[in-house]
Amino acid sequence: MAHTPVNHPARPVYRAIGGLTGLYLVAFGAIGIIASAGNEVFAQDDTQVLGQGTNLGFSVVSVLLGIVVLAGTAIGRNIDVMINQWLAYALMAISLAGLAFIQTEANIFNFSIFTVIALMVAGLVLLMVGMYGKVGTNEEQEAWQKARLVL
């Protein structure tokens, strides 16, 4: 039994929000690549993009993650739901790891507290999008509605 809504009426809105989140990751990464061009891949300097600390390594990771989110959004068919949920957990784990290492030499992605907050928000948004974007048959929707009424 599914624990997330099936055929939610606002799923096109959630899908658009997921696409915008992917677009943000791509834009942040692309601007970060431009801003950190010429630096070492994992430089720990004062490079900032959109108020967030970054370096060439994290900018490339952001572009790749954003492209994956955008590809999932374009494909749809519940592939976007799976991609959004897994990447949401990954972004939240990366942001928590960044928070743990923010004041140490292990801060390989040059995170600032604003980077941690932005990644956590992006992860939470993708998790919400993944939970409410599921598409299914009418039978699956009815089964979910019945299970919901029992609770």
N, C-alpha and C positions, 0 to 999 in steps of 0.2 A: 504494500500500500504506500502510495506517495505521501510525503509529509509536506509537500509544497503545492500551492494551487495549480490547477491545470486549466488552461484557456482563460486566464485572468483577463477581465475586460480591458485593463490598461496595459496589456503586454506590448503593444506597439510603442507606447511611451517608454516602458522599461527598456525595450530593445534600443530605442534612440538614445537613452541615457547611457547604456552600455557602449554604444558607438561613440558618443561624445567623450566618454572616459578613455577609450582607446585612442581617440584623436588627441586628447590632452597628453597622453603618454608619448605619442609620436612627436607632437610639437615640442614638448619639454625636452625629449631626447635629441631632437634635431637642433634645437637652439643650444643645448648643452654641448653637442659635438662641435658646433661652430665656435662657441665660447671657449672651449677647452682645447681647440686645435693647437698643436705644437707642444702641449704638455704631455707628461707621461700618462700612461693609461690609468694607473691607480694613484695619481698625484693627490697629495693632501695639502691643498693650497686654499686660496680664498676665492676660487671660482664659484660664482653664484648665477643661477638662472631662475627667473621668476621668484626671486627671494629665497631659493633653496640651494643648499650646497650640493655640488655635483662634480664629477670628473668625467673623463672620456669613457672609462669603463662603464660607469653607471648610465651615462647617456646612451651608449649603445644598447645596454640591457633594456632601458626604457623604450627605445625605438622598437626593439624586437618584441617586447611584451605588448606594446600598443598595436603592432601589426597583427599579432596573434588575436587580440581582442577584436580588431576591425575585421579580420578574416572570419572569425566566428560569427560576428554580427551579420556579415554579408551572406554567409552560408545559411544560418538559421537552423531549422529542423532539429531543435534541441541540442545541436552541437554547440551552439552559443551558450546554452545553459550550463553545459558541462565545463566548457572553457572558462566562462565567467566565474563559476564557483571555485574551480581549482586555482585559477590565477588570483582570485580574491584571497584564498588561504595563503598562497605564496607571497603576495604583496604584504599581507599582514605579518607573516613570519619574517620577511626581509626588513620590514620597518621596525619590528621589535628587536631583531638582531642589531640593526643600525642604532637603535636607542641604547642597547647594552654596550656598544663599542664606540659611542659617539666621542668620548674624550680620551680615546686610546690610540695607539699606533695601529690597532687592528681595524680602524675605520677605513677600509680599503675603498669604499665608495664615496668618501668625503661628505658624509651626511651631516646636515645640521638638524636642529630640532624641527625646523619647518619642513625639511624633507621627510622626516619621520611622520609628522602630522599629515602631510599631503599624501604620502603613501598609504597610511592607515585609512584615511578618508576614501581614497580611490579603491582600496580593498573592500571597505564596507559597502561602497556604492555597487561594486561589481557583485558582491555577495547578494545584495538586495535584488539586483537585476537578474541574477541567476535563479533566485528563489521564485520570482514572479513572472518569469518569461517562458515557462514550460508550456508546450503545445501538446495536446493529446486528442484522442477520439472523444466522442460524446459519452461513450460508456465510461471512460476514465474520468471524465469530468463529473458524471453522475455519482460514480463510486467515491470520488473525493468529497463531493457535497454531502453524501450520506454519512461518510466517516466524520466529517466536520460537524454535522448536526448531532452525532452521538456524543461527541466530546462536550 
